[in-house]
Amino acid sequence: MNTKEYIQNLRSELREHNYNYYVLDNATISDYDFDIKLKELQELEEKHPEFHDANSPSLRVGGTVTKNFNTVVHAHRMYSLDNSYSLEDLQDWETRIKKMVDGEIQYTCELKYDGASISLTYENGSLQRAVTRGDGMQGDEVTANIKTIKSVPLQLKGDYPPIFDIRGEIVLPFEGFNKMNEERIDIGEEPYRNPRNTASGSLKLQDSAEVAKRPLECLLYNITGENLGIATQMESLEKARQMGFKVPDAAKLANSINEVLEFINYWDKERHNLPYETDGVVVKVNDLQQQEELGYTAKAPRWAMAYKFKAERVSTRLNSISYQVGRTGAITPVANLEPVELAGTTVKRASLHNSDQIEKLDIRVGDEVFVEKGGEIIPKIIAVDFTKRPENSQPTLYITHCPECNTLLERDAGEAKHFCPNYNGCTPQIVGRIQHYISRKAMDIEGLGGETVALLVQAGLITNYSDLYTLTKEQLMPLERMAEKSAENLINGVEASKQIAFERVLFALGIRYVGETVAKKLAKHYKSIDAIEKATQEELVNVDEIGIKIAESVVAFFTSEENRNTIDKLRNFGVQLEVSAEKLASQTNLLENKIFVVSGVFQVVSRTELKKLIEDNGGKVSSSISAKTSYIVAGDKMGPSKKEKAEKLGVALITEQEFLQMLG
């Protein structure tokens, strides 16, 4: 056997031992013998760099230092999940999905582990990259750190697709977390607060050797890609196990929501015996074809629901109420609490939402209050313990003036919140709008963060987002924590933002009620900022999914001379204020005023591409058949009940080929 073959065999042997120990929990070699073999491999690789392998078991020890984590766009979006808290919520969900798909529905029930979401990409069985969830559209590449986690296979076993992503959670088991804290306490350092945050923070450590010291694990649950040869979610879990991934074995197939509830009730008690943090159960439609039929809302898959275990609750004292000003001028009252431990974190603050909530709870400074933390990141006050209210207690009087600029607050009819109307003179509003402008889903300006925006405003260098394009390196250098390289990155990031597509620019402007989806609708309909500016309220309301509140807000935004001046500045700096010629060329009005339902499996284009073709050509995609439906594009395996409903309503069924011919 030559040296190359010997090294390859040694790597294969060590991978198998790793798998047995960290995935199967069944050691087949002593730690000492493993370490001897690993050391031998490291020495051989050092002597023979020509046989380098980026996924060698020797790299598990880390050592790579990453100064900046590159942003990577997910090939397949990482959606969040809708939450439910009761049997009624699950039954309502089941009712909705049964209207949309044919046949019997089975469900997979999986435990919802509380960790840091990760997406792993494999090509030809080899780990290529690992990316954090980020905002769902894009995340940070943390491949070097993930390679140190022993339960992540660097090379897959058996039969695997040529390229795919697999999603899961990076978790820190209680045993390892407690041991880490014991060591920190021994050396006089503050203990970590909870396993989830510690796991999440570990992924962004610059030195992968430090990550390697932490007993992190990776639990996988979802394979994503094209032509995977998998028909169900349960099948995909088993496939993942066969490829060498650590897949929790608690998953169960359920034939009804009642069986789902049995699983939930069992694990609501048993979860306390698990080695990891769990906060609920994820229920998924098992059949992947049915999943595809159900599709997604703007934020979450319709085919999955997260059932959250009942929230933990504690009581503590309300010390004071402060008020925050948001970028739209909305005032949010905040409860400042006596610090208390809740669900593994120290809680000091909680949102009180608005004046109506304060009045409803009759909450007062000095009260003993009940605080709950469920699916929300921010804890909430749910009640007051009136038996402990001080005798000298005074009712809470909501503020009348802005806490930042002292402007008299306004509250429009039908609005829950009070607002500061000082749009151009209230510092938190100015800072908030610029922070929104630079955010990931908007202009995604690299090298510029929220704290730096606040510094720039405080220094008088910018007063609105158009001023970002006037900044120079000389202006930036005197700022706190601003080195020459940081200043250059910021300038380059601002320059690169001039290439961002119009629909994202429109979202970035921060027009009230104009979120991502609305911005896309307006950009598609009007094609340019000038056309939107000229549109009347009546014209705007006629645009698909644009209501009266949105229309009023858009008109009000362009009524402001200062806003119009800002738009003119952005135009002069070269920001994209109209749909690009390339995108216009791919769009037509051929399907205008036509509503399509897409059902079945397609041969020429994928379901996603089919929906995009409909929208790019002026049509609208609906998830359910109604009398308003113009056509059903019917592929293979279309359900009989949909066909029956279409015939009953007189809706035309067309094939994939007929649809493509419709587009010429």
N, C-alpha and C positions, 0 to 999 in steps of 0.2 A: 504494500500500500504506500503510495507516495504522500508527501507532506500535505498537499492540497486535500486529498481524499481523507486523510487522518483528521485534519481540522474540521472538514465538513461533517464527518461522523461524530466528532466530539461535540460539535454544535447541536446536532440532531439529538444526541443522548441527553445533553443538558436541557434542551427544550422539553423533552419528554419528562424529565425529572421535575422541571418547573411546573408543567401541566399537572402531573400527578399530585404535587404538593399543594399548589395554590388554587387549582380549579377543582380537583377531585377530593382534596383534603385527605390524601392517602399517600404518604411518603414511601418511596421505594428505595431510598438511599439515605444514609446518615448525613447530617449537616456537614460533618468533617469531611467525608468522602466527596460530597458535592463541591465544597470549597477547594479541595485539592484539584479536582478536575477543572474547575473554573480558572484557577490560577494557572494551570497548565495551558489552557486555551489562551489566556491573556498573554502569556510569554511567547507562545507560538505566533500569535497575531502581531505582536511587537516585532518579532524577527522577520515576519513575512507580510509586510503591508500590502503586497500585490494581491493578497487573498482577502482583502477587506470586505466586510459584509455589514451594511448599515443596520441590519436587524440581528446582529450576533448577540447571543445571551450575555456576552461580556459587557455589553453596553448598559445592562440593567443597573449597574452601579452609578450611572450618571457621570457628570463631570463637564457636560456642555453648559456654557454660560450664555444666556440669551438676554441681551440688553433691551431689545424692542421686540414685542410679539406682533408678527405680521397679521393684518386683517385679511381673512379669507371668506369669500362668498360661498355659502352652502349651495351645493349642486341641487339639493332638495331641501326646501325650507323646514326648519325645526319649529313646528307650531307649539303653542301652549295648549292646555286642555281646559274645557269647561268644567266647573266644579258643581257637585251636588252634595246635599247634606241630609237627605231623607229618602225614604222609600218612594214618596210621592214624586220627588225630583226625577228619580230613575224611571218611574212609570211614565211620567210625561215625556221623557227622552225616548223611551221605547215606542210610545204612541206616535211620536214625530217620525222616527226612522221607519216604522212599519208602513207609513203612508208613502214612503219614497222608494222602497225596495220590495221585490217580490219574494215569495217563498218563506220558509221557516228561517228564523234567525237564531244562531247560537252565539254565545258570548264567551270570551276569555276573561278570566279574572286574574289580575296580577297585583302583587303588593306594590305600593307606591313608595319607593325608597327616597329618603330625604338627603340628597347629595348635590353634586355639581354636574349638570348635564354635559355630555360629551358626544361628539360625532367622530367615528373612526373610519377612515377610508382605506380600503384594501384593493390592491391591483395584483392579479396573478398570485394571490395568496399571501402577499407581503404587505405589512403595514406601511402606508405611504405618508399619512398625516393624521393628526388629531386636532380637532377644532372645538373650542367651547361654544356653547349655545349662542352667546352674545344676545343680539336682539331678535334672533330667529332667522334673519336673512343672512347675517354674516357674524363671524366670531373671531376669536384670537387663536392663532396656531400655537399649540403647546406640545408638539410632537416629542421633543427631547424629554420633557417632563413625564409624559405619558409612558414612554418606553421604559421608565424605571419601575412601573407598576407591574409586579410579577404576574398578576392574573390577566394582563393584556397580552394576547398572543402576538408575537412579532412575525411569525410564519404560521400559516394555518395548516390544519390537518385535513386529510381526506379530500372530498369533492367540494369545490367552491366555485361561485360565479367568477368570471374574469375581472369584474370591477363592481364594487358595491360600497355603500355606507352602512354602518351599524351604529345604533344609538344606545346610550345607556347612562348610568349614573356613576360618578366617582364618589365612593363613600369611605368613611373612616369608622371602622368597627369600634364599639364602646371600649373593648379591652385595650386596643392600641391607643385610643384617645386618652383613656385614664392613665396609661403608662407614660404617655408624653407629658401629661400634666404633672404627674408625680416628679418627673425629672426636672420640670420647670420650677416647681415649688422648692425642690432641693437646692437649686442654685439661686433661689431668691427672686425668680421672675414671676410675673403675673400668669396664672393658668389661662389656657384658651377657654373661650366661653362655651362653644358647642361643636360637635363633630362636623355638622354641615358646613359652617363658615370656615372651619379649619381646613376641610377638604377642598373647598372652593379656593381659598387663599393659597393652598399648596400648588395649585396648577399654574400660578403666576409668579412663583419664586424664580429668580433669575438663574440660580445655580441648580442644575438638575441633580447634582450629588446630594443636595439638601432634601430634595423631593424623595430621593431613593431611601433616605433614612426614615421616612414616614410610612407607617403600615397601611397605605391606601389600597383599596380594592376597586375593581371595575365590574359592575353588574350590568349585563346587556339585555335588551328587550325588544329591539325593533330593527329588522333588516330593511334597507331602502335601496332601490335601484331599478334598473330595467331588465326585463327578461330573466327573472330570478328562478323561475321554475318552481315557485312555491304558491300553494293555493289558499292556505289558511294561516292565521296568526300562531296557532298551536304548532303547526308544521314548521313555521319559521323559527320558533323557540328551540325545537328539537334539532333543526338544521344548524342553528348557531352552536348548540352544544357539541354536535358532531365535528364542527370546524375547530373546536378548541376553546370557545368562549365560556366564561363563567356566567351561566344563566340560572337564576333562582328557580328552585324546583317547586315553589308553592303554587304556581299557576294552575288553574283548574278550568275545565270546559263546563259551561252552564247552558241549559236548554231553556231557561226562563229567568225573568227578573227575580222570582222567588228563590231560585237556586243561587242567583247572584247574592241575594240578601243573606242566605245561609253562610256563604263564604265570608261576607263582610262581618257578620255577627261573630263568627268563629275567630277571625283575626283581630277584631277589636279587643278581644281579651288576650289572645295568644301573642300579639305583637310585642308585648312587654318581655317575652322570653327570647326575642330575636337578638342577634348580635349587632344589628344596625338600627339606625333611626328609620321609622316608617311613619307616614302621616295619613295614609289612606289606602284605597284600592282603586286601580285603574281597570275599568270595564271597557272592552273593545268588541265590536262586531267581529266574529272570528273569520268569516269568509272574506278574502281580500277582494274578490270581485264585487261583493256587496259594499265593501269599504269604498271602492272606486266609484260606484254608483252614488253613494251618499256624498262624497266629496268634502269640501271645506267651507266654512264661513271665512270672513276676513281674518279671523284670529285663531280658529281652532277646527280640528276635524269634527265632522258631524257624527262619525262612527265611533267615537270614544268619549268616555265621561269619567272624571275623577271623583270618586266618592271620598269625602274627607271625614276622618274620624272626628268625633266631637271635640271641640276646642277646649284647651285648658283654661282655667279661670282662677284668678287670684284677687285679693282685695288689697288696696293701698290708699294712701292719703293724697288728695288733690292739693298741691301747694300753691299753684297759681295758674292763671290762664293768660297766654300770650297770643298775638295775632300775626299771621304771616300774609304777605302780599305776593300773589302769583303773577306770572307774565301777562295774564289777561286783565289784571287788576282785581281778581277775585280775592276776597279776604277769607282766610281759613283760621278759625280759632284752634289753639293747641293747648291741651292739658299738660301741665308740668307736674309730674308725679314724684312721690317719694320712691326712690329706686326699689324695684322688686324683681325677683327671679320669675320668669314665665317662659315655659317651653324651651328651656336651655339658654335663654338670653336675659340680660338685665334690661328691664323696661323703665324708661324715665319719662317718655312722652307718649301721648296718644292724641289722635285727631278728634275734634269735637264737631267737625263738618260745617255747621252753620248755626245761626241764632235759633232756628226752630228746634234743632236737636238739643241745644242748651235748655231751652224752655220746656221741651218735652220731658227731659230727664230731671228738670229742676235742679241742675247741678250747681254747686256753690264751692267757693274756695274754702278749704278746711274739711270738706266732706270725705268720708271713707267711701271709696268707689270700687266697683267690681270691674276688673279688666280682663278681656278675653283676646286670645290670639288663635284664629282659625286658619283659613286658607290665605288670609291677608298677611302681607309683610308688616304693615303698620298695625299695632294692636288697637283695640277700640274699647271705650267705656260703655258698658251695656246697662248699668244700673247704679243707683246710689243706695248705700246702707243707711236709711233714715233713722234707724235706732241709735246710730252713733253721731248724729248731726249735733254740732255745738249749739248751745242755747243762743249765743249772740250771732248766729249765722245770718248773713244778708244775701238777698237774691242777687244773681249775676245780672249786671247791666251791660248789654252789648255796646261796644264802642260806636261812636258816631262819626269819628274822623280817622283818616288813614294813619296808622301808627308810624309810617315812614315820612310822609310829606304833609300830614295834617290837613289834607283836603277833605271836605265833607263827603261822606260816603253816600252812595246811591243804591237803591234796590228796586229793580224793575218788576213790574207785575208778573207773577208767575215764576219768578226767579227764586231759588233757594238761598243764594248767597248775596252778600253785600259786595259792592264794587267801588274801587277808587277810580274816578273818572280822569285823573291826571295822567293821561296816556303817555305824554312826552316828557313829563317832569318828575315822575316817581321812579326812583333809582331801581328798586327790585323789579319793576315792570320792564325797564330798559334792559337790565342785565338778563332777566328771564327770557325776553324775546330773542336776544342775541344768542343765548345758550341754546334755545330751541332751533335757531337758524343753523348752528354749527353741528347739531346732533346727528347721530348715525343715520337715522331714517330720512333726515332732511339733506343738508349739504355735506355732511360727513367730512368736516375739515380736520385733517390729520395734523397733530402737533398743537391743537388748541383745545383746552379743556375748560370746564365751567369756572374753576378758580381763576384761571388766567383771564377769562372774560371780565370777571369782577374787578381784577386788578387794572385792566385796560380802561374800564369805565371810571374807576376811582381816580386813575391818573389823568383823566380828561382826554385820553387819546381817541376814544370812540364814544359816540352817543347813540348810534344805531348800527345795524348790520352792514350797511353800505360803507361805513367808515373802515371796515376791516380791510377793504381793498386799497386803502391809502397808506397803510402801515409800512414803515421802513425798519430795517434791522437796527438802525441807530436809535430809533424811538424805543424799540423793545429792550435793548441791552441793559438799560439802567433798572428795569423791573426786577423785583425780588425773584430769586431762583431762575433767572433767565440767562442761560449761557449762550455763546455764539451759535452753537449747533442747534439749540432749541429755537432760537430766533429764526434761523434759516429754515428749519422744518415748518415753523408756523407760516412764514411768508410763502413757502412752496405749497403748503396745504391750502392756503387761501387762493393761490393762483390756480391750483388744480380744480377747485370748486367751480370754476367758470365752465367746466365741461359737464357739470351735473344736468341731467335731463329736466325739461321744463316742469313736468308734473311734480318733481321733488322740490324744485325751486318754489312752486306755488304753495306747497305744504310748508316749506321753510319760512315763508313770509309771516306765518303766525296769525292768519286771519281767524278770528273766533269761529268755532264750529267747523272749520275746514281742516279735517283730518286727512290721513293718507288716501282713504278711499274716495272721499269727496273731491280732493285735489285731482285725482286721476280722472274722475267723471268730468270735471270742469275743463281740464286740459284737453281731454279727448273731444269734448263738444265744441269748445271755442278756439282751440288751436294756438291762441296767443294771449298774453296779458292785456294787450290793447283791446281785444274783442271782449274780454271779461269786464274790463273797466267800463266799456260802453253799454254793457247789458243792463236792462232795467230789471227791477224786482220781479215783474210779471214774467219776463223772458227767462230769468233764472229759475223760477219755480217750475217752468215747463221742461227743464232738463231732468233726465232720469235721476230719481232719488234725491233731488234737491228740494227741501222743504222751505217754508216761509222764514223760519229763524235763520237758516243758512243764507237765504237770499238777502234778508235784511242786513245781516252781518257783512256780506260781501259788498253790498252797495255802500254801507257806512264806511268800510275801509277805504274805498276809492273816493269817497266824498272828502276825506281829509287831504288837504293840500300837502301837508308834510309827508304823508304816505306816498302821494303821487311823485313828489320830489325824490324820495328815496328810490322808487322804482326807476325813475329817469337816471339816477346815479348808477344803479345796478346795470342798466342797459349800456351806459357809456363805458362801464368797466368790463363789458363783454360777458355778463351772466346770461344764461339761456332763458329768454323770456317768450319763447315760442317753440312749438313742436318742431323737431328737426326735419329736414327735407327727407332723410332716409325713412324716418318713421311715417311721415305723411305719405310717402310712396307706397308703403305697405298697407295703408288704410283706405277703405272706400266706404260708400254709403249704400252698397248693393243690398244689404240686409236690413236697412233702416226700418224701424217700427215692427220688426219681426222678432218673435220670441221662440227660442228653441229649447227643447229638452233633449239631452244627450244620454242614451242608454245602451248598454251592451259593451262588447269588446270589438275593437276596430283593427283593421289590417294595415292601412296605408299610413295613417297618422295616429298618434296617441290621443287619448281622451283630452289631455291637457292642451295639446296642440289644436285639437278640434274646437275646443271652447275659445281659445285665443283667436282662431280664424273667424269665428262668429263675431266676437267683440271687435276685432280689427276692421271688420267690414260693416260695422254699424248695428249689428244684431245684439240681442240680449239673451243670456243663458239663464234658464230657470231650472230649479231642482225638482219641481213637481208639475204634473200635467193639470191644466185647467182649461176652461172655455177660451181663455185668451191665448193659449199656446198656438203658434203658427205651424210648427213642424216638430216632429220627433225624429231625430237622426238615430236610426235603429241599427245597432251592430249585432254581432253574434251573441247568443245567450241573453237576449233581452227578455225580461220576465213576462209571463202571460197576463198577469193582472194589469200591467201598464198597457199592454196591447189592447186588452179588453176595454180599459178606460178611454184610450184614444179613439177606439171605434165608437164607443158610446157618445163621446163628445164631438165626433166628426173631425178629429185632428189628423192631418195627413202624416203618414209614416214614410220617410225617405231613407234610402241606403246611404252609406258613406260616399259611394261613388256619385250618386245623384246630388249630394250636397256639394261635392267638389266641382261637379259640372255647373252647379248654380253660380259658383264663383268664376267660372270660365277657366 
